């Protein structure tokens, strides 16, 4: 896992908080000072929190659970889609579909509908529809894709949520809290860190800062995934060995029985 360098965080502007009058007093432990009416975040604390977060996310990825990334603000959308997509984790970058977690069954139904439209297109059923019906189906598919595209592979609730800007994504936060899903988040000086299990005090408005933090956490997730892969192949190798030994023993027994 890569070491978090304070200098790099500084260069990415991770330390810039909000105007002092917009602050949330619960962020006080993470604030270093005030400069020109803006709160400056203590990057040593940020670095320590990123490392703690990365370690926890690595474990979740290694356990085979999914981490759902949520970021619908303009500066974060593309970065999240790119970084989460690279480690095959689901993400929401359009509007949060209400009930995404608390009413997961309904969301799964919509995902299944998307899959059945894709099947229709593959097996030729789609072509038997009238032009008007085909247009309706295409529109529905595009709408579902926009809202649920990246979560189509999510067959069960995620093992964790990673959020950029908890103030903006308050509905997602509330749903995760209800279901006791651990919440990881970039938390700026205007937000209440008590809503989050793993806080990364950071500037959640600048794309450079978002990119830096996400690069580090997704690299930890990638480590967790490759750990899981090598554990799996080790296990399969051992199982093959055991199976071969058992087969050998069984064959010997057959021979011995024959000789008797």
C-alpha positions in Angstrom: 0.0 0.0 0.0 1.4 3.4 -0.9 2.6 5.7 1.8 0.7 8.9 2.1 3.0 11.9 1.6 1.9 15.2 3.3 3.8 17.1 0.6 1.7 15.5 -2.1 -1.6 16.3 -0.2 -0.4 19.9 0.1 0.3 20.1 -3.7 -3.2 18.8 -4.4 -4.8 21.4 -2.2 -6.3 18.9 0.1 -5.8 21.3 3.0 -8.2 24.1 1.9 -11.4 24.0 3.9 -14.4 26.3 3.7 -14.9 29.9 4.9 -14.6 30.0 8.6 -18.2 31.2 9.0 -19.4 28.1 7.3 -17.6 25.6 9.6 -19.0 22.8 11.6 -17.5 23.0 15.1 -17.2 19.2 15.2 -14.4 19.5 12.6 -12.3 21.5 15.1 -9.9 18.6 15.9 -8.9 18.4 12.2 -8.4 22.2 11.7 -4.8 23.5 11.8 -5.4 27.2 11.5 -7.4 30.0 9.8 -5.9 31.9 6.9 -7.7 34.8 5.0 -11.1 33.7 6.4 -10.6 30.1 5.3 -10.0 27.1 7.5 -6.8 25.1 6.8 -7.0 21.4 7.5 -4.2 19.7 9.4 -2.7 17.4 6.7 -0.8 15.3 9.2 -4.1 14.2 10.6 -5.5 13.7 7.0 -2.5 11.5 6.1 -3.0 9.3 9.2 -6.8 9.1 8.5 -6.2 8.1 4.8 -3.8 5.3 5.9 -6.4 4.1 8.5 -9.2 4.2 5.8 -7.0 2.5 3.2 -6.2 -0.4 5.6 -9.9 -0.9 6.4 -11.0 -0.7 2.7 -8.3 -3.2 1.7 -9.7 -5.7 4.2 -13.2 -5.2 2.9 -12.1 -5.7 -0.7 -10.1 -8.8 0.3 -13.2 -10.3 2.0 -15.0 -10.2 -1.4 -17.5 -7.5 -0.4 -18.3 -4.5 -2.7 -17.6 -0.9 -1.8 -20.2 1.5 -3.2 -18.8 4.9 -4.2 -21.1 7.9 -4.1 -20.3 11.3 -5.6 -22.9 13.3 -7.6 -21.1 16.7 -7.6 -19.7 17.9 -10.9 -16.0 18.0 -9.8 -16.1 14.4 -8.5 -18.3 12.5 -11.0 -15.7 11.6 -13.6 -12.9 10.9 -11.1 -15.1 8.5 -9.1 -16.4 6.7 -12.2 -12.9 6.3 -13.4 -11.2 5.3 -10.2 -14.0 3.0 -8.8 -14.5 1.5 -12.3 -10.8 0.6 -12.5 -11.1 -1.5 -9.3 -14.5 -2.9 -10.5 -16.4 -1.3 -7.7 -20.0 0.0 -8.1 -20.6 3.8 -8.1 -23.4 6.3 -8.2 -22.5 9.6 -10.0 -25.9 10.6 -11.1 -28.8 11.3 -8.8 -28.9 9.0 -5.7 -31.9 6.7 -6.3 -33.9 7.0 -3.1 -34.1 3.6 -1.4 -31.0 2.4 -3.2 -30.0 0.6 0.0 -33.1 0.6 2.2 -35.3 -0.7 -0.6 -32.6 -2.7 -2.4 -35.1 -5.3 -3.6 -36.9 -2.7 -5.8 -33.5 -1.5 -7.2 -32.6 -5.1 -8.0 -35.8 -5.5 -9.9 -34.9 -2.4 -12.1 -31.4 -3.9 -12.7 -33.1 -7.2 -13.7 -35.3 -5.3 -16.1 -32.1 -3.9 -17.7 -30.6 -7.3 -18.1 -33.8 -8.7 -19.7 -33.8 -5.9 -22.2 -30.2 -6.8 -23.1 -31.2 -10.4 -23.5 -34.1 -9.4 -25.8 -31.6 -7.6 -28.0 -29.3 -10.6 -28.1 -31.8 -13.3 -28.9 -33.7 -11.2 -31.5 -37.0 -10.7 -29.6 -36.3 -7.0 -29.7 -36.6 -7.0 -33.5 -40.1 -8.5 -33.3 -41.4 -5.4 -31.5 -43.0 -2.5 -33.4 -41.0 0.6 -34.0 -42.8 2.5 -31.3 -42.3 -0.3 -28.7 -38.6 -0.5 -29.6 -38.2 3.2 -29.0 -39.9 2.9 -25.6 -37.7 0.0 -24.6 -34.6 1.9 -25.7 -35.6 4.9 -23.7 -36.2 2.8 -20.7 -32.9 1.1 -21.1 -31.1 4.5 -21.4 -32.8 5.8 -18.3 -32.0 2.7 -16.2 -28.4 2.8 -17.5 -28.0 6.5 -16.4 -29.3 5.8 -12.9 -28.1 2.3 -12.3 -25.4 1.6 -14.8 -22.5 0.9 -12.6 -24.5 -1.0 -10.0 -25.9 -3.6 -12.3 -23.4 -6.2 -11.0 -24.3 -5.5 -7.4 -26.3 -8.6 -6.4 -26.3 -7.8 -2.6 -25.9 -4.8 -0.3 -22.4 -3.3 -0.3 -19.9 -3.9 2.5 -19.2 -0.2 2.7 -20.0 3.2 1.3 -17.4 5.7 0.2 -18.8 9.2 -0.1 -17.4 12.5 -1.5 -19.2 15.4 0.3 -21.5 14.1 3.0 -23.6 17.2 3.1 -24.6 16.8 -0.5 -25.1 13.0 -0.2 -27.1 13.1 3.1 -29.7 10.7 1.8 -27.1 8.0 1.0 -25.5 8.6 4.4 -28.9 8.2 6.2 -29.7 5.0 4.4 -26.3 3.5 5.2 -26.7 4.5 8.8 -30.1 2.7 9.0 -28.6 -0.5 7.7 -25.3 -0.2 9.8 -23.2 -0.2 6.6 -19.8 1.4 7.4 -19.4 4.8 5.9 -16.0 6.1 4.6 -15.9 9.7 3.4 -14.0 12.8 2.5 -15.3 15.3 5.0 -14.8 19.1 4.6 -14.8 21.7 7.3 -18.5 22.5 6.7 -19.7 19.0 7.6 -20.3 16.9 10.7 -17.8 14.1 10.9 -19.8 12.3 13.6 -22.0 10.9 10.8 -19.1 8.9 9.3 -17.2 5.8 10.6 -14.0 6.6 8.8 -13.3 10.3 8.3 -10.8 11.7 5.8 -10.7 15.5 6.6 -10.1 17.0 3.2 -11.1 19.5 0.6 -14.1 17.9 -1.2 -14.6 20.7 -3.7 -11.4 20.7 -5.8 -11.0 17.9 -8.4 -7.2 17.8 -7.7 -7.8 17.0 -4.1 -10.6 14.4 -4.8 -8.3 12.8 -7.4 -5.4 12.5 -4.9 -7.4 11.0 -2.1 -9.3 8.6 -4.4 -6.1 7.4 -6.1 -4.7 6.3 -2.7 -7.8 4.6 -1.4 -8.5 2.8 -4.7 -4.9 1.6 -4.9 -5.5 0.0 -1.4 -8.7 -1.6 -2.7 -6.7 -3.0 -5.7 -4.2 -4.5 -3.2 -7.1 -6.1 -1.3 -8.4 -7.6 -4.5 -5.1 -9.1 -5.6 -4.6 -10.5 -2.1 -8.0 -12.2 -2.4 -7.0 -13.6 -5.8 -3.8 -15.1 -4.7 -5.5 -16.6 -1.6 -8.1 -18.1 -3.8 -5.5 -19.7 -6.2 -3.5 -21.0 -3.2 -6.6 -22.5 -1.8 -7.5 -24.1 -5.1 -4.0 -25.4 -5.4 -4.2 -27.0 -2.0 -7.6 -28.5 -2.8 -6.2 -30.0 -6.1 -3.3 -31.5 -4.1 -5.7 -33.0 -1.5 -8.0 -34.3 -4.3 -5.0 -36.0 -6.1 -3.8 -37.5 -2.8 -7.3 -38.8 -2.1 -7.6 -40.3 -5.6 -4.2 -41.9 -5.3 -5.2 -43.5 -1.9 -8.5 -44.7 -3.3 -6.7 -46.3 -6.3 -4.2 -48.0 -4.0 -7.1 -49.3 -1.9 -8.8 -50.8 -5.0 -5.5 -52.5 -6.0 -5.0 -53.8 -2.4 -8.6 -55.1 -2.4 -8.0 -56.9 -5.7 -4.9 -58.6 -4.4 -6.7 -59.9 -1.4 
